[in-house]
Amino acid sequence: MKKIISILVLSLVIGLFALGNSYAEEGWISPTFGLKETYEDNIYLTRYNEKSDLITTVSPGVLINPDLGEHELSIDIHSDLNFFKDYHSQDTNNYISLTNLDLNFNNFSINFDNKYSYFTDRSGAEDVNRVKRLQDHSSLGTTFDFNKLDLTVRYLYRYEYYRTDDAIGDYLSQALSYKDLNRQENTVEIESAFKLWPKTALLLSADYGGIDHNTGKKSDSKYYDLFVGARGEPTAKCIVEGKVGYRDQGFNDDAKDFDNLVFYGSIVENFSAKDALRFDFLRTTNDTIFTDNPFYEISFGGLGYEHKFNERFLGGLKFSYQLDAYPVATTNTENNIVEKREDDVWKTGARLQYDMPVGAILELKYEHTVRDSNFSAYDYKNNLVSVGAKIVF
């Protein structure tokens, strides 16, 4: 079945190549193609008995950017077809579409975003398994532009569907499978952007949402967030967008609640035309497969540096730390102690990128990951080295 899907996707790309050529003069449709070879020294992310393999990734796709005048539409449809040299059971076919629509009028605008993913690759740092799943994340918002104030009302929808019923452990004395994580999340957000400075706005926002699991075995929740933040260019070389605030999230079934600090955002400092430093930060909650926990807390900080050697050649370094904290104490099977699980996840990496005159992008990348948990059964180390190319026709 995987081979049939792969052949169909490649056939579609060939057709899109021809269609793209027919619209070359208009320039609004562009087929893309990527090829990457990766060496991974721990493909199962295990503590012991690591298995290594070579992975070939074929990535056909298409970009659609029609000229709509004051309005903008961007669609990116692509797939990542991963073929393992030795461990064929790990082969995955992943299909992604990204859509962004901006409708700009005199005093207001409408924005729609959607990311649809039908995939098997890992998602996030907690679950090391390659699990078949579907994600559909959408947002629809309207912004009203006043003299010194932008007011935005936004609705967000997130759908998560696991395409497997493999067991994942117990929750409140019930045996769970991945199917019990299937859920829908609905959120309504109001944001005010006060234009107090020429290129920077003060942000005040509030949202209210709920998470509903389809089978009812995992705890549903309701939450609200209150945020203050900033967006814009406070200096000529600095770009900021971020919020910090408070979340109150209540879970049913007598599960542990969350009421604490949350934040997200990024700061980019362009030291020169060739050098940039970026800092990303995040603290939030996420669903979990870990025993008897309704969620886990994510606290993330990442630092990246990029240097342009010339107009076509650049290099980058990155470092990040993430703490995954689980609120409910469980028995650690390594020492039979009842305690709360905490995972420290460290990542370092480097990359080189070269933009060829013909339109292709070549990239060499290295990434090292360490997960160090007080539940040592979840420890692992992993190294990835990849070389790849992508071309837009």
QUIZIQUI-V333585 format. One record per residue. N is the residue number from 1. RES is the residue in one letter. OMEGA is omega in degrees with one decimal (999 if undefined). Layout:
n,res,omega
N,RES,OMEGA
N,RES,OMEGA
//
This chain:
n,res,omega
1,M,-179.9
2,K,-179.3
3,K,179.4
4,I,179.4
5,I,-179.6
6,S,178.9
7,I,179.4
8,L,179.3
9,V,179.4
10,L,176.5
11,S,177.6
12,L,-179.4
13,V,178.2
14,I,176.9
15,G,178.3
16,L,175.4
17,F,-179.6
18,A,179.0
19,L,178.6
20,G,178.0
21,N,-178.7
22,S,178.7
23,Y,-176.3
24,A,-177.7
25,E,177.7
26,E,175.4
27,G,-175.7
28,W,176.4
29,I,-174.5
30,S,172.7
31,P,178.3
32,T,177.3
33,F,179.2
34,G,177.7
35,L,-176.6
36,K,174.5
37,E,-175.4
38,T,168.8
39,Y,177.8
40,E,-173.6
41,D,178.6
42,N,-169.4
43,I,178.8
44,Y,-178.8
45,L,-179.5
46,T,179.0
47,R,179.7
48,Y,175.6
49,N,-179.3
50,E,176.6
51,K,179.9
52,S,179.5
53,D,170.9
54,L,-175.8
55,I,175.9
56,T,-179.3
57,T,176.5
58,V,-171.7
59,S,172.9
60,P,179.1
61,G,179.3
62,V,174.2
63,L,179.7
64,I,-179.4
65,N,179.5
66,P,177.4
67,D,-178.5
68,L,178.9
69,G,-179.7
70,E,-177.4
71,H,-178.5
72,E,174.4
73,L,178.7
74,S,178.7
75,I,177.9
76,D,178.8
77,I,-179.8
78,H,176.8
79,S,172.8
80,D,-178.7
81,L,-173.7
82,N,-178.6
83,F,179.0
84,F,-177.0
85,K,-175.5
86,D,-174.3
87,Y,-173.0
88,H,178.9
89,S,-179.3
90,Q,177.3
91,D,-179.7
92,T,171.0
93,N,-175.3
94,N,-175.9
95,Y,-174.2
96,I,169.9
97,S,179.1
98,L,-178.3
99,T,174.3
100,N,178.9
101,L,175.9
102,D,175.9
103,L,-173.1
104,N,178.8
105,F,-172.6
106,N,-174.2
107,N,177.4
108,F,179.1
109,S,178.2
110,I,-179.8
111,N,175.2
112,F,176.5
113,D,176.0
114,N,170.1
115,K,179.8
116,Y,-176.9
117,S,174.2
118,Y,-162.9
119,F,179.1
120,T,-179.3
121,D,176.7
122,R,176.5
123,S,-179.1
124,G,-173.1
125,A,-171.3
126,E,-174.0
127,D,-176.7
128,V,-177.5
129,N,170.9
130,R,-170.8
131,V,177.8
132,K,-177.4
133,R,178.4
134,L,175.2
135,Q,176.2
136,D,-177.4
137,H,-178.1
138,S,172.0
139,S,178.5
140,L,-176.3
141,G,176.1
142,T,179.1
143,T,177.0
144,F,-174.1
145,D,174.1
146,F,-174.4
147,N,-178.1
148,K,-174.8
149,L,168.1
150,D,179.6
151,L,-176.6
152,T,172.1
153,V,-172.2
154,R,173.7
155,Y,-179.8
156,L,179.4
157,Y,178.8
158,R,-179.5
159,Y,-179.2
160,E,-177.6
161,Y,178.5
162,Y,-176.8
163,R,176.3
164,T,177.0
165,D,175.8
166,D,-179.4
167,A,179.0
168,I,178.8
169,G,-175.1
170,D,173.0
171,Y,-178.0
172,L,175.8
173,S,175.4
174,Q,176.4
175,A,-177.5
176,L,167.8
177,S,177.8
178,Y,179.6
179,K,-179.2
180,D,175.1
181,L,177.8
182,N,-171.5
183,R,172.7
184,Q,177.6
185,E,179.1
186,N,-177.5
187,T,172.5
188,V,-175.1
189,E,172.7
190,I,-178.9
191,E,174.1
192,S,177.7
193,A,-178.6
194,F,-176.4
195,K,-176.2
196,L,-179.1
197,W,-173.9
198,P,-176.0
199,K,-177.4
200,T,-179.2
201,A,172.5
202,L,-175.7
203,L,169.5
204,L,-176.4
205,S,176.7
206,A,175.9
207,D,177.6
208,Y,-177.4
209,G,178.9
210,G,177.5
211,I,-178.6
212,D,176.7
213,H,-171.3
214,N,-173.9
215,T,179.7
216,G,179.3
217,K,178.1
218,K,-173.4
219,S,170.3
220,D,-178.5
221,S,169.6
222,K,-177.8
223,Y,168.4
224,Y,179.7
225,D,171.6
226,L,-173.2
227,F,165.0
228,V,-177.0
229,G,-178.6
230,A,177.2
231,R,175.6
232,G,-177.3
233,E,-178.7
234,P,173.5
235,T,-177.1
236,A,-175.1
237,K,-174.6
238,C,175.8
239,I,-175.1
240,V,166.0
241,E,-178.8
242,G,179.0
243,K,173.0
244,V,-176.6
245,G,-172.5
246,Y,174.9
247,R,171.3
248,D,-176.3
249,Q,-179.7
250,G,179.9
251,F,177.3
252,N,-179.8
253,D,178.1
254,D,179.3
255,A,179.0
256,K,178.3
257,D,177.9
258,F,172.8
259,D,-170.9
260,N,-179.2
261,L,172.2
262,V,178.4
263,F,173.6
264,Y,176.7
265,G,-178.8
266,S,174.9
267,I,178.9
268,V,177.8
269,E,178.1
270,N,-176.6
271,F,178.8
272,S,177.3
273,A,-176.4
274,K,-173.0
275,D,178.9
276,A,177.3
277,L,-177.2
278,R,175.9
279,F,177.8
280,D,-179.2
281,F,-176.3
282,L,167.5
283,R,-176.8
284,T,176.5
285,T,179.3
286,N,176.3
287,D,-175.5
288,T,173.9
289,I,-174.7
290,F,-172.1
291,T,170.3
292,D,175.9
293,N,178.3
294,P,-177.8
295,F,166.3
296,Y,-178.2
297,E,177.1
298,I,172.5
299,S,-170.4
300,F,171.0
301,G,-178.0
302,G,-179.3
303,L,179.2
304,G,178.5
305,Y,-179.4
306,E,179.6
307,H,175.7
308,K,178.2
309,F,172.8
310,N,-175.6
311,E,-175.6
312,R,-170.4
313,F,178.7
314,L,177.1
315,G,-178.3
316,G,174.4
317,L,177.9
318,K,176.4
319,F,178.2
320,S,175.1
321,Y,177.8
322,Q,174.9
323,L,174.2
324,D,-175.6
325,A,-176.3
326,Y,-168.8
327,P,-174.8
328,V,179.4
329,A,177.2
330,T,-177.6
331,T,175.1
332,N,-175.2
333,T,178.9
334,E,-176.5
335,N,179.7
336,N,176.2
337,I,175.5
338,V,-176.9
339,E,177.8
340,K,179.9
341,R,173.4
342,E,179.2
343,D,170.5
344,D,-179.1
345,V,-179.0
346,W,176.7
347,K,171.5
348,T,-179.0
349,G,177.8
350,A,177.8
351,R,172.0
352,L,-178.7
353,Q,179.1
354,Y,177.2
355,D,-178.4
356,M,179.1
357,P,-177.9
358,V,178.2
359,G,178.4
360,A,176.7
361,I,177.0
362,L,-178.8
363,E,172.5
364,L,-172.6
365,K,173.8
366,Y,177.7
367,E,178.2
368,H,-178.0
369,T,174.3
370,V,170.5
371,R,-177.6
372,D,-174.3
373,S,170.9
374,N,166.1
375,F,-165.6
376,S,176.4
377,A,-178.3
378,Y,178.3
379,D,169.2
380,Y,170.7
381,K,-177.0
382,N,176.1
383,N,178.0
384,L,172.4
385,V,-176.7
386,S,171.8
387,V,-175.3
388,G,178.7
389,A,176.0
390,K,-179.4
391,I,174.6
392,V,-176.0
393,F,999
//
